[in-house]
Amino acid sequence: MEYGLSNKALDEIIDEMVKVVQNSKDEIFQMTEESRREHEHLKEELKEIRKKVALHIQDGDQLEKELNRAKKQLVIVSKDFTKHSEETIQLVYNEASELQTNLILRRQEEKMLRRRRDELERRLQGLDEMIDRAEILVSKIAIVLNYLMKDFQQVNELVADAKEKQEFGLKIIEAQEEERRKISREIHDGPAQTLANIMLRSEIVDKIYHSGDHEQVINEIHNIRKLIRSSLYEVRRIIYDLRPMALDDLGLIPTIRKYIRTISDYENIPIEFTLLGKEQRLHSDYEVASFRMMQEALQNAVKHAEATKIEVKVEIRDNDIRMLIKDNGKGFDPNEKKEKSFGLIGMRERVEILEGELKIRTKVGGGTSISLYIPLIKKGN
């Protein structure tokens, strides 16, 4: 009965997590649809503006011809005041003056219409690019959602196979719940918010350009590009955090190399990777567990240790795999218990499942060294 209740609670957690990610996907989709509607509206406006520009050019050319004619007539009547009455001269002068005023106004209106046309063309181009990127982002989040569902299914299977370890199962569920909440917040507050910011900045660019500050417009466009690159990186990082596809295709060592290179480039922290022994494929269970533990240890060093240098060493032998993650950061007191330290809990429990060993050497101000030992038991594929 107790196990049934635990299963029900886990199902509720899974449903809630999936709902959060799905809502994030829906929000980005809604933003994309709003961008499409704005695109159609601007497209219609641009069509009308182009018609008006053509008409203003035609009217301006006609006014210019009439003005030239009036000027010639004014020259003729001005040469001989005796042949033309003052009233006639005044009428010719007034006609020329009115035509010149109308031409100036027409050309000014044409200039404003041209400027608006150019603004609309740039905005439409920007919206096209943003819609394309948003569609890619929705696709990426769908992939994230798919991985999320698979991971939760694995947790369910783990709990079902471990009735005698109820306490351990609850810890894993709690850690998974916190981790998924973090992922859903990252999706919602990261890529989704970045897209919203891009839309707002595109409006700012319009206003700045209208004010004539072209240099500031270029700076804002550069900022928008940075936001787009950052959003794409966040989506890729989230996917990687869930389960890097390279792990299944290439194996543990190439995936670790790629992950370390990505983290090092993005965080601007030198990370040295060393492989001892021969590079070889392991059973999927060991590759996933080893990568997760390395990932957690490396993320702790990057996010919390304030390290300026990190070392990662991996040694694969016939009967075991050993890993060392070492940083020169601020360290911590290992005797001080921190609430919600799910990362270390998850690492310890993974090691326990694999009958391995985890050692943490650290002190405040003295850096941190995490060593992992996992015995390899031959399994069928």
C-alpha contacts under 8 A as a table, 3 or more apart, distances in Angstrom:
res1	aa1	res2	aa2	distance
1	M	4	G	5.06
1	M	5	L	6.37
2	E	5	L	5.14
2	E	6	S	6.30
3	Y	6	S	5.01
3	Y	7	N	6.20
3	Y	163	K	7.49
4	G	7	N	5.06
4	G	8	K	6.25
5	L	8	K	5.05
5	L	9	A	6.22
6	S	9	A	5.07
6	S	10	L	6.14
7	N	10	L	5.06
7	N	11	D	6.18
7	N	156	N	7.59
8	K	11	D	5.06
8	K	12	E	6.35
9	A	12	E	5.12
9	A	13	I	6.34
10	L	13	I	4.99
10	L	14	I	6.15
10	L	156	N	7.64
10	L	173	I	7.30
11	D	14	I	5.03
11	D	15	D	6.10
12	E	15	D	5.09
12	E	16	E	6.13
13	I	16	E	5.14
13	I	17	M	6.17
13	I	177	E	6.92
14	I	17	M	5.20
14	I	18	V	6.09
14	I	149	M	7.95
14	I	152	F	6.59
15	D	18	V	5.24
15	D	19	K	5.99
16	E	19	K	5.01
16	E	20	V	6.29
17	M	20	V	5.21
17	M	21	V	6.47
17	M	177	E	7.81
17	M	180	R	6.46
17	M	181	R	6.68
17	M	184	S	7.19
18	V	21	V	5.26
18	V	22	Q	5.97
18	V	145	L	6.98
18	V	148	L	7.41
18	V	149	M	7.33
19	K	22	Q	4.99
19	K	23	N	5.97
20	V	23	N	5.13
20	V	24	S	6.31
20	V	184	S	6.10
21	V	24	S	5.05
21	V	25	K	6.30
21	V	141	I	7.91
21	V	145	L	6.60
21	V	184	S	5.36
21	V	187	I	7.29
21	V	188	H	7.71
22	Q	25	K	5.01
22	Q	26	D	6.15
22	Q	145	L	7.31
23	N	26	D	4.91
23	N	27	E	6.10
24	S	27	E	5.10
24	S	28	I	6.40
24	S	184	S	7.74
24	S	187	I	6.78
24	S	188	H	5.38
24	S	192	A	7.14
25	K	28	I	5.30
25	K	29	F	6.19
25	K	138	V	6.03
25	K	141	I	6.34
25	K	142	A	7.39
26	D	29	F	4.91
26	D	30	Q	6.02
27	E	30	Q	5.00
27	E	31	M	6.21
27	E	192	A	7.48
28	I	31	M	5.01
28	I	32	T	6.20
28	I	134	A	7.13
28	I	138	V	6.76
28	I	192	A	5.93
28	I	195	L	7.84
29	F	32	T	4.98
29	F	33	E	6.27
29	F	134	A	7.63
29	F	135	E	7.73
29	F	138	V	6.69
30	Q	33	E	5.05
30	Q	34	E	6.21
31	M	34	E	5.07
31	M	35	S	6.20
31	M	196	A	7.75
32	T	35	S	5.01
32	T	36	R	6.25
32	T	131	I	5.92
32	T	134	A	6.25
32	T	135	E	7.45
33	E	36	R	4.90
33	E	37	R	6.30
34	E	37	R	5.09
34	E	38	E	6.21
35	S	38	E	5.03
35	S	39	H	5.98
35	S	127	L	6.74
35	S	131	I	6.87
36	R	39	H	4.86
36	R	40	E	6.29
36	R	127	L	7.92
36	R	131	I	7.30
37	R	40	E	5.18
37	R	41	H	6.24
38	E	41	H	5.02
38	E	42	L	6.08
39	H	42	L	5.23
39	H	43	K	6.01
39	H	124	L	6.19
39	H	127	L	6.60
39	H	128	D	7.87
40	E	43	K	4.96
40	E	44	E	6.31
41	H	44	E	5.31
41	H	45	E	6.29
42	L	45	E	4.90
42	L	46	L	5.96
42	L	120	L	6.58
42	L	124	L	7.04
43	K	46	L	5.08
43	K	47	K	6.29
43	K	120	L	7.88
43	K	124	L	7.31
44	E	47	K	5.08
44	E	48	E	6.48
45	E	48	E	5.20
45	E	49	I	6.14
46	L	49	I	4.96
46	L	50	R	6.12
46	L	117	R	6.08
46	L	120	L	6.24
46	L	121	E	7.44
47	K	50	R	5.31
47	K	51	K	6.52
48	E	51	K	5.15
48	E	52	K	6.32
49	I	52	K	5.04
49	I	53	V	6.12
49	I	113	L	6.49
49	I	116	R	7.68
49	I	117	R	6.19
50	R	53	V	5.05
50	R	54	A	6.29
50	R	117	R	6.87
51	K	54	A	5.21
51	K	55	L	6.31
52	K	55	L	5.03
52	K	56	H	6.05
52	K	113	L	7.47
53	V	56	H	5.11
53	V	57	I	6.14
53	V	110	E	5.90
53	V	113	L	6.12
53	V	114	R	6.66
54	A	57	I	5.17
54	A	58	Q	6.27
55	L	58	Q	5.04
55	L	59	D	6.04
56	H	59	D	5.02
56	H	60	G	5.77
56	H	106	R	6.57
56	H	107	R	7.51
56	H	109	E	7.66
56	H	110	E	5.72
57	I	60	G	5.06
57	I	61	D	6.13
57	I	107	R	7.92
57	I	110	E	6.97
58	Q	61	D	5.26
58	Q	62	Q	6.34
59	D	62	Q	5.08
59	D	63	L	6.11
59	D	106	R	7.70
60	G	63	L	5.03
60	G	64	E	6.05
60	G	103	L	6.02
60	G	106	R	6.10
60	G	107	R	6.55
61	D	64	E	5.05
61	D	65	K	6.36
62	Q	65	K	5.21
62	Q	66	E	6.35
63	L	66	E	5.05
63	L	67	L	5.99
63	L	99	L	6.55
63	L	102	N	7.56
63	L	103	L	5.86
64	E	67	L	4.99
64	E	68	N	6.19
64	E	99	L	7.97
64	E	100	Q	7.94
64	E	103	L	6.66
65	K	68	N	5.20
65	K	69	R	6.32
66	E	69	R	5.07
66	E	70	A	6.16
66	E	99	L	7.24
67	L	70	A	4.98
67	L	71	K	6.05
67	L	96	A	5.91
67	L	99	L	5.58
67	L	100	Q	6.29
68	N	71	K	5.08
68	N	72	K	6.27
69	R	72	K	5.24
69	R	73	Q	6.29
70	A	73	Q	5.00
70	A	74	L	6.09
70	A	92	V	6.84
70	A	93	Y	7.99
70	A	95	E	6.87
70	A	96	A	5.14
71	K	74	L	4.96
71	K	75	V	6.24
71	K	96	A	6.11
72	K	75	V	5.12
72	K	76	I	6.32
73	Q	76	I	5.09
73	Q	77	V	6.35
73	Q	92	V	7.01
74	L	77	V	5.32
74	L	78	S	5.92
74	L	89	I	7.17
74	L	92	V	5.81
74	L	93	Y	6.21
74	L	96	A	7.62
75	V	78	S	5.11
75	V	79	K	6.31
76	I	79	K	5.57
76	I	80	D	7.37
77	V	80	D	5.87
77	V	81	F	6.67
77	V	83	K	7.87
77	V	84	H	6.29
77	V	89	I	6.18
78	S	81	F	6.07
78	S	89	I	7.08
80	D	83	K	5.83
80	D	84	H	6.94
81	F	84	H	5.40
81	F	85	S	6.96
81	F	86	E	7.58
82	T	85	S	7.23
84	H	88	T	6.25
84	H	89	I	6.72
85	S	88	T	5.21
85	S	89	I	6.41
86	E	89	I	5.14
86	E	90	Q	6.08
87	E	90	Q	5.04
87	E	91	L	6.18
88	T	91	L	5.13
88	T	92	V	6.30
89	I	92	V	5.21
89	I	93	Y	6.10
90	Q	93	Y	5.04
90	Q	94	N	6.00
91	L	94	N	5.10
91	L	95	E	6.12
92	V	95	E	5.16
92	V	96	A	6.26
93	Y	96	A	5.20
93	Y	97	S	6.08
94	N	97	S	5.03
94	N	98	E	6.00
95	E	98	E	5.18
95	E	99	L	6.12
96	A	99	L	5.15
96	A	100	Q	6.11
97	S	100	Q	5.13
97	S	101	T	6.18
98	E	101	T	5.09
98	E	102	N	6.12
99	L	102	N	5.09
99	L	103	L	6.03
100	Q	103	L	5.06
100	Q	104	I	6.21
101	T	104	I	5.20
101	T	105	L	6.25
102	N	105	L	5.12
102	N	106	R	5.97
103	L	106	R	4.97
103	L	107	R	6.06
104	I	107	R	5.18
104	I	108	Q	6.14
105	L	108	Q	5.08
105	L	109	E	6.16
106	R	109	E	5.11
106	R	110	E	6.09
107	R	110	E	4.88
107	R	111	K	6.09
108	Q	111	K	5.01
108	Q	112	M	6.27
109	E	112	M	5.11
109	E	113	L	6.12
110	E	113	L	5.05
110	E	114	R	6.11
111	K	114	R	5.08
111	K	115	R	6.21
112	M	115	R	5.06
112	M	116	R	6.19
113	L	116	R	5.04
113	L	117	R	6.03
114	R	117	R	4.95
114	R	118	D	6.19
115	R	118	D	5.17
115	R	119	E	6.22
116	R	119	E	5.01
116	R	120	L	6.14
117	R	120	L	5.17
117	R	121	E	6.23
118	D	121	E	5.12
118	D	122	R	6.28
119	E	122	R	5.21
119	E	123	R	6.14
119	E	206	D	7.01
120	L	123	R	5.02
120	L	124	L	6.00
121	E	124	L	5.15
121	E	125	Q	6.20
122	R	125	Q	5.09
122	R	126	G	6.18
123	R	126	G	4.99
123	R	127	L	6.05
123	R	202	S	7.65
123	R	206	D	7.71
124	L	127	L	5.02
124	L	128	D	6.07
125	Q	128	D	5.09
125	Q	129	E	6.42
126	G	129	E	5.24
126	G	130	M	6.13
126	G	202	S	7.79
127	L	130	M	4.93
127	L	131	I	5.91
128	D	131	I	5.26
128	D	132	D	6.26
129	E	132	D	5.18
129	E	133	R	6.27
130	M	133	R	5.09
130	M	134	A	5.99
131	I	134	A	4.96
131	I	135	E	6.15
132	D	135	E	5.25
132	D	136	I	6.43
133	R	136	I	5.05
133	R	137	L	6.12
134	A	137	L	4.86
134	A	138	V	6.16
134	A	195	L	7.70
135	E	138	V	5.15
135	E	139	S	6.30
136	I	139	S	5.07
136	I	140	K	6.22
137	L	140	K	4.96
137	L	141	I	6.20
137	L	191	P	7.95
137	L	232	L	7.48
137	L	235	V	7.40
138	V	141	I	5.14
138	V	142	A	6.21
139	S	142	A	5.06
139	S	143	I	6.47
140	K	143	I	5.05
140	K	144	V	6.33
140	K	235	V	6.76
140	K	236	R	7.95
140	K	239	I	7.95
141	I	144	V	4.75
141	I	145	L	6.06
141	I	187	I	7.99
141	I	235	V	7.33
142	A	145	L	4.99
142	A	146	N	6.21
143	I	146	N	5.03
143	I	147	Y	6.30
143	I	239	I	7.55
144	V	147	Y	5.16
144	V	148	L	6.07
144	V	238	I	7.32
144	V	239	I	5.64
144	V	242	L	7.33
145	L	148	L	4.89
145	L	149	M	6.24
146	N	149	M	5.23
146	N	150	K	6.39
147	Y	150	K	5.04
147	Y	151	D	6.12
147	Y	239	I	7.92
147	Y	242	L	6.46
147	Y	243	R	7.10
148	L	151	D	5.19
148	L	152	F	6.26
148	L	180	R	7.99
148	L	242	L	7.04
149	M	152	F	5.26
149	M	153	Q	6.20
150	K	153	Q	5.04
150	K	154	Q	6.33
151	D	154	Q	5.08
151	D	155	V	6.40
151	D	242	L	7.88
152	F	155	V	4.97
152	F	156	N	6.30
153	Q	156	N	5.09
153	Q	157	E	6.34
154	Q	157	E	5.10
154	Q	158	L	6.13
155	V	158	L	4.98
155	V	159	V	6.24
155	V	172	I	7.98
155	V	173	I	7.30
156	N	159	V	5.27
156	N	160	A	6.17
157	E	160	A	5.04
157	E	161	D	6.22
158	L	161	D	5.27
158	L	162	A	6.28
158	L	169	G	7.80
159	V	162	A	5.12
159	V	163	K	6.71
159	V	166	Q	7.82
159	V	169	G	5.63
160	A	163	K	6.30
162	A	165	K	5.41
162	A	166	Q	7.02
162	A	169	G	7.20
163	K	166	Q	5.79
165	K	168	F	5.34
165	K	169	G	6.17
166	Q	169	G	5.00
166	Q	170	L	6.22
167	E	170	L	5.21
167	E	171	K	6.44
168	F	171	K	5.15
168	F	172	I	6.37
168	F	349	E	7.63
169	G	172	I	5.15
169	G	173	I	6.23
170	L	173	I	5.04
170	L	174	E	6.07
171	K	174	E	5.06
171	K	175	A	6.08
171	K	345	I	7.82
172	I	175	A	5.06
172	I	176	Q	6.00
172	I	346	G	6.78
172	I	349	E	7.89
173	I	176	Q	5.02
173	I	177	E	5.98
174	E	177	E	5.07
174	E	178	E	6.28
175	A	178	E	5.25
175	A	179	E	6.12
175	A	342	F	5.17
175	A	343	G	7.62
175	A	345	I	7.73
175	A	346	G	6.85
176	Q	179	E	4.98
176	Q	180	R	6.03
177	E	180	R	5.21
177	E	181	R	6.14
178	E	181	R	5.10
178	E	182	K	6.22
178	E	342	F	7.78
179	E	182	K	5.07
179	E	183	I	6.30
180	R	183	I	4.88
180	R	184	S	6.09
181	R	184	S	5.13
181	R	185	R	6.11
182	K	185	R	5.12
182	K	186	E	6.08
183	I	186	E	4.97
183	I	187	I	6.23
183	I	238	I	7.04
184	S	187	I	5.16
184	S	188	H	6.11
185	R	188	H	5.04
185	R	189	D	5.62
185	R	190	G	7.64
186	E	189	D	5.24
186	E	190	G	5.11
186	E	191	P	7.69
186	E	238	I	8.00
187	I	190	G	5.21
187	I	191	P	5.74
187	I	192	A	6.55
187	I	235	V	7.53
187	I	238	I	7.88
188	H	191	P	6.62
188	H	192	A	5.29
188	H	193	Q	6.74
189	D	192	A	6.09
189	D	193	Q	5.28
189	D	194	T	7.85
190	G	193	Q	5.47
190	G	194	T	6.01
190	G	231	S	6.91
190	G	234	E	7.04
191	P	194	T	4.98
191	P	195	L	6.19
191	P	231	S	4.87
191	P	232	L	7.56
191	P	234	E	6.75
191	P	235	V	6.93
192	A	195	L	5.26
192	A	196	A	6.45
193	Q	196	A	5.02
193	Q	197	N	6.10
194	T	197	N	4.94
194	T	198	I	6.12
194	T	227	L	6.38
194	T	228	I	7.48
194	T	231	S	6.37
195	L	198	I	4.96
195	L	199	M	6.37
195	L	228	I	7.71
195	L	231	S	7.82
196	A	199	M	5.17
196	A	200	L	6.41
197	N	200	L	5.08
197	N	201	R	6.05
198	I	201	R	5.06
198	I	202	S	6.10
198	I	224	I	5.95
198	I	227	L	7.05
198	I	228	I	7.76
199	M	202	S	5.14
199	M	203	E	6.63
200	L	203	E	5.24
200	L	204	I	6.44
201	R	204	I	4.81
201	R	205	V	6.15
201	R	220	E	7.23
201	R	224	I	7.05
202	S	205	V	5.03
202	S	206	D	6.48
202	S	224	I	7.87
203	E	206	D	5.10
203	E	207	K	6.47
204	I	207	K	5.14
204	I	208	I	6.09
205	V	208	I	5.13
205	V	209	Y	5.95
205	V	217	V	5.53
205	V	220	E	6.44
205	V	221	I	7.47
206	D	209	Y	5.23
206	D	210	H	6.15
207	K	210	H	5.08
207	K	211	S	6.37
208	I	211	S	5.08
208	I	212	G	6.56
208	I	213	D	5.85
208	I	214	H	7.45
208	I	216	Q	7.03
208	I	217	V	6.17
209	Y	212	G	5.09
209	Y	213	D	5.76
209	Y	214	H	5.85
209	Y	217	V	5.98
210	H	213	D	7.76
213	D	216	Q	5.56
213	D	217	V	6.52
214	H	217	V	4.90
214	H	218	I	6.38
215	E	218	I	5.24
215	E	219	N	6.44
216	Q	219	N	4.97
216	Q	220	E	6.18
217	V	220	E	5.12
217	V	221	I	6.23
218	I	221	I	5.09
218	I	222	H	6.29
219	N	222	H	5.12
219	N	223	N	6.30
220	E	223	N	4.91
220	E	224	I	6.20
221	I	224	I	5.00
221	I	225	R	6.27
222	H	225	R	5.11
222	H	226	K	6.32
223	N	226	K	5.05
223	N	227	L	6.30
224	I	227	L	5.03
224	I	228	I	6.29
225	R	228	I	5.10
225	R	229	R	6.21
226	K	229	R	5.13
226	K	230	S	6.04
227	L	230	S	5.01
227	L	231	S	6.08
228	I	231	S	5.07
228	I	232	L	6.27
229	R	232	L	5.22
229	R	233	Y	6.19
230	S	233	Y	5.07
230	S	234	E	6.19
231	S	234	E	5.10
231	S	235	V	6.36
232	L	235	V	5.22
232	L	236	R	6.27
233	Y	236	R	5.13
233	Y	237	R	6.01
234	E	237	R	4.99
234	E	238	I	6.08
235	V	238	I	5.15
235	V	239	I	6.28
236	R	239	I	5.15
236	R	240	Y	6.10
237	R	240	Y	4.92
237	R	241	D	6.03
238	I	241	D	4.99
238	I	242	L	6.34
239	I	242	L	5.21
239	I	243	R	6.30
239	I	244	P	6.54
240	Y	243	R	5.23
240	Y	244	P	4.33
240	Y	245	M	7.58
241	D	244	P	6.91
243	R	247	L	7.63
244	P	247	L	5.64
244	P	248	D	7.87
244	P	255	T	7.51
245	M	248	D	5.79
245	M	249	D	6.60
246	A	249	D	4.92
246	A	250	L	5.28
246	A	251	G	6.74
246	A	254	P	7.67
246	A	255	T	5.69
247	L	250	L	5.68
247	L	251	G	4.74
247	L	252	L	5.76
247	L	254	P	7.89
247	L	255	T	5.59
247	L	287	E	7.45
247	L	288	V	7.53
248	D	251	G	5.90
248	D	284	S	7.65
250	L	254	P	6.20
250	L	255	T	6.91
251	G	254	P	6.12
251	G	255	T	6.31
251	G	280	Q	7.91
251	G	281	R	5.79
251	G	282	L	7.64
251	G	287	E	7.17
252	L	255	T	5.30
252	L	256	I	6.15
252	L	281	R	6.97
252	L	282	L	7.69
252	L	287	E	5.46
252	L	288	V	7.83
252	L	290	S	7.90
252	L	291	F	6.76
253	I	256	I	5.10
253	I	257	R	6.19
253	I	279	E	6.88
254	P	257	R	5.07
254	P	258	K	6.18
255	T	258	K	5.13
255	T	259	Y	6.03
256	I	259	Y	5.08
256	I	260	I	6.01
256	I	291	F	6.98
257	R	260	I	5.27
257	R	261	R	6.14
257	R	273	F	7.33
258	K	261	R	5.13
258	K	262	T	6.20
259	Y	262	T	5.17
259	Y	263	I	6.20
260	I	263	I	5.19
260	I	264	S	5.92
260	I	271	I	6.84
260	I	273	F	7.79
261	R	264	S	5.16
261	R	265	D	6.13
261	R	271	I	7.81
262	T	265	D	5.30
262	T	266	Y	6.15
263	I	266	Y	5.25
263	I	267	E	5.81
263	I	268	N	7.84
263	I	269	I	7.88
264	S	267	E	5.42
264	S	268	N	5.37
264	S	269	I	5.01
264	S	270	P	5.82
264	S	271	I	5.98
265	D	268	N	5.14
265	D	269	I	7.13
267	E	302	V	7.67
269	I	302	V	7.99
269	I	307	A	7.83
269	I	308	T	5.98
269	I	309	K	6.35
269	I	310	I	7.67
270	P	308	T	6.98
270	P	309	K	5.37
270	P	310	I	6.49
271	I	309	K	6.11
271	I	310	I	4.74
271	I	311	E	5.65
271	I	312	V	7.25
272	E	309	K	7.97
272	E	310	I	6.30
272	E	311	E	4.75
272	E	312	V	6.06
273	F	311	E	6.11
273	F	312	V	4.83
273	F	313	K	5.81
274	T	311	E	7.97
274	T	312	V	6.32
274	T	313	K	4.72
274	T	314	V	6.41
275	L	278	K	7.84
275	L	279	E	7.83
275	L	313	K	5.93
275	L	314	V	5.07
275	L	315	E	5.89
276	L	313	K	7.38
276	L	314	V	6.06
276	L	315	E	4.46
276	L	316	I	6.88
277	G	315	E	5.59
277	G	316	I	5.73
277	G	317	R	6.45
278	K	315	E	7.94
278	K	316	I	6.58
278	K	317	R	7.55
279	E	316	I	7.14
280	Q	316	I	7.69
282	L	286	Y	6.31
282	L	287	E	5.99
283	H	286	Y	5.55
283	H	287	E	6.37
283	H	378	K	7.98
283	H	379	K	6.80
283	H	381	N	6.99
284	S	287	E	5.07
284	S	288	V	6.05
285	D	288	V	5.40
285	D	289	A	6.14
286	Y	289	A	5.15
286	Y	290	S	5.82
286	Y	376	L	7.79
287	E	290	S	5.24
287	E	291	F	6.01
288	V	291	F	5.25
288	V	292	R	6.09
289	A	292	R	5.17
289	A	293	M	6.23
289	A	350	R	6.81
290	S	293	M	5.33
290	S	294	M	6.18
291	F	294	M	5.13
291	F	295	Q	5.90
292	R	295	Q	4.96
292	R	296	E	6.08
293	M	296	E	5.15
293	M	297	A	6.18
293	M	347	M	5.65
293	M	350	R	7.92
294	M	297	A	5.23
294	M	298	L	6.01
294	M	323	M	7.60
294	M	325	I	7.30
295	Q	298	L	5.15
295	Q	299	Q	6.00
296	E	299	Q	5.13
296	E	300	N	6.20
296	E	343	G	6.36
296	E	344	L	7.99
296	E	347	M	7.56
297	A	300	N	5.20
297	A	301	A	6.42
297	A	325	I	6.64
297	A	370	I	7.23
298	L	301	A	5.10
298	L	302	V	6.22
298	L	325	I	6.80
299	Q	302	V	5.02
299	Q	303	K	5.85
299	Q	304	H	8.00
300	N	303	K	5.32
300	N	304	H	5.43
300	N	305	A	6.66
301	A	304	H	5.76
301	A	305	A	4.78
301	A	306	E	7.05
301	A	307	A	6.47
301	A	310	I	7.52
301	A	327	D	6.44
301	A	329	G	7.26
301	A	368	T	7.98
302	V	305	A	6.23
302	V	306	E	6.53
302	V	307	A	6.62
303	K	306	E	6.82
305	A	327	D	7.69
305	A	328	N	7.95
305	A	329	G	4.60
305	A	330	K	5.31
305	A	331	G	6.10
305	A	367	G	7.55
306	E	329	G	5.22
306	E	330	K	6.40
307	A	310	I	6.94
307	A	327	D	6.02
307	A	328	N	5.36
307	A	329	G	3.87
307	A	330	K	7.07
307	A	367	G	7.93
308	T	327	D	7.76
308	T	328	N	6.62
308	T	329	G	6.89
309	K	327	D	5.89
309	K	328	N	6.01
309	K	329	G	7.89
310	I	325	I	7.28
310	I	326	K	5.72
310	I	327	D	4.41
310	I	328	N	6.84
311	E	324	L	7.68
311	E	325	I	5.76
311	E	326	K	5.10
311	E	327	D	6.31
312	V	323	M	7.33
312	V	324	L	5.67
312	V	325	I	4.66
312	V	326	K	6.54
313	K	323	M	5.55
313	K	324	L	5.04
313	K	325	I	6.60
314	V	321	I	7.37
314	V	322	R	5.81
314	V	323	M	4.53
314	V	324	L	6.60
315	E	321	I	5.72
315	E	322	R	5.15
315	E	323	M	6.40
316	I	320	D	6.39
316	I	321	I	4.54
316	I	322	R	6.55
317	R	320	D	5.34
317	R	321	I	5.96
318	D	376	L	7.65
319	N	375	P	5.98
319	N	376	L	5.04
319	N	377	I	7.25
320	D	373	Y	7.10
320	D	374	I	5.52
320	D	375	P	4.18
320	D	376	L	4.73
321	I	373	Y	6.00
321	I	374	I	5.29
321	I	375	P	6.49
321	I	376	L	7.06
322	R	371	S	7.31
322	R	372	L	5.49
322	R	373	Y	4.65
322	R	374	I	6.42
323	M	371	S	5.61
323	M	372	L	5.02
323	M	373	Y	6.72
324	L	369	S	7.01
324	L	370	I	5.67
324	L	371	S	4.46
324	L	372	L	6.44
325	I	369	S	5.83
325	I	370	I	5.20
325	I	371	S	6.53
326	K	367	G	7.59
326	K	368	T	5.76
326	K	369	S	4.30
326	K	370	I	6.30
327	D	367	G	5.56
327	D	368	T	5.52
327	D	369	S	6.56
328	N	331	G	7.90
328	N	366	G	6.89
328	N	367	G	4.35
328	N	368	T	6.77
329	G	365	G	6.96
329	G	366	G	6.94
329	G	367	G	4.47
329	G	368	T	6.86
330	K	364	V	5.93
330	K	365	G	4.29
330	K	366	G	6.08
330	K	367	G	5.35
330	K	368	T	7.89
331	G	362	T	5.61
331	G	363	K	5.22
331	G	364	V	4.63
331	G	365	G	5.29
331	G	366	G	5.53
331	G	367	G	4.36
331	G	368	T	5.30
332	F	362	T	6.25
332	F	363	K	5.16
332	F	364	V	4.48
332	F	365	G	7.32
332	F	367	G	7.91
332	F	368	T	7.79
333	D	336	E	5.45
333	D	362	T	7.08
333	D	363	K	5.48
333	D	364	V	5.80
334	P	337	K	7.51
334	P	362	T	6.83
334	P	363	K	7.14
338	K	341	S	5.86
341	S	344	L	5.99
341	S	345	I	6.52
342	F	345	I	4.89
342	F	346	G	5.89
343	G	346	G	5.24
343	G	347	M	6.34
344	L	347	M	5.03
344	L	348	R	6.11
345	I	348	R	5.21
345	I	349	E	6.11
346	G	349	E	5.20
346	G	350	R	6.06
347	M	350	R	5.20
347	M	351	V	6.24
348	R	351	V	5.17
348	R	352	E	6.14
348	R	358	L	6.63
349	E	352	E	4.87
349	E	353	I	6.16
350	R	353	I	5.16
350	R	354	L	6.42
351	V	354	L	5.16
351	V	355	E	5.98
351	V	356	G	4.89
351	V	357	E	6.02
351	V	358	L	6.70
351	V	372	L	8.00
351	V	374	I	7.05
352	E	355	E	4.84
352	E	356	G	5.95
352	E	357	E	7.36
353	I	356	G	7.68
354	L	374	I	6.56
354	L	375	P	7.26
355	E	374	I	6.99
355	E	375	P	7.10
356	G	372	L	7.49
356	G	373	Y	5.38
356	G	374	I	4.40
356	G	375	P	6.07
357	E	372	L	5.86
357	E	373	Y	5.04
357	E	374	I	6.61
358	L	370	I	7.29
358	L	371	S	5.94
358	L	372	L	4.81
358	L	373	Y	6.55
359	K	370	I	5.76
359	K	371	S	5.22
359	K	372	L	6.57
360	I	368	T	7.24
360	I	369	S	5.85
360	I	370	I	4.63
360	I	371	S	6.57
361	R	368	T	5.83
361	R	369	S	5.07
361	R	370	I	6.41
362	T	366	G	6.42
362	T	367	G	5.90
362	T	368	T	4.43
362	T	369	S	6.28
363	K	366	G	5.16
363	K	367	G	6.62
363	K	368	T	7.14
364	V	367	G	7.27
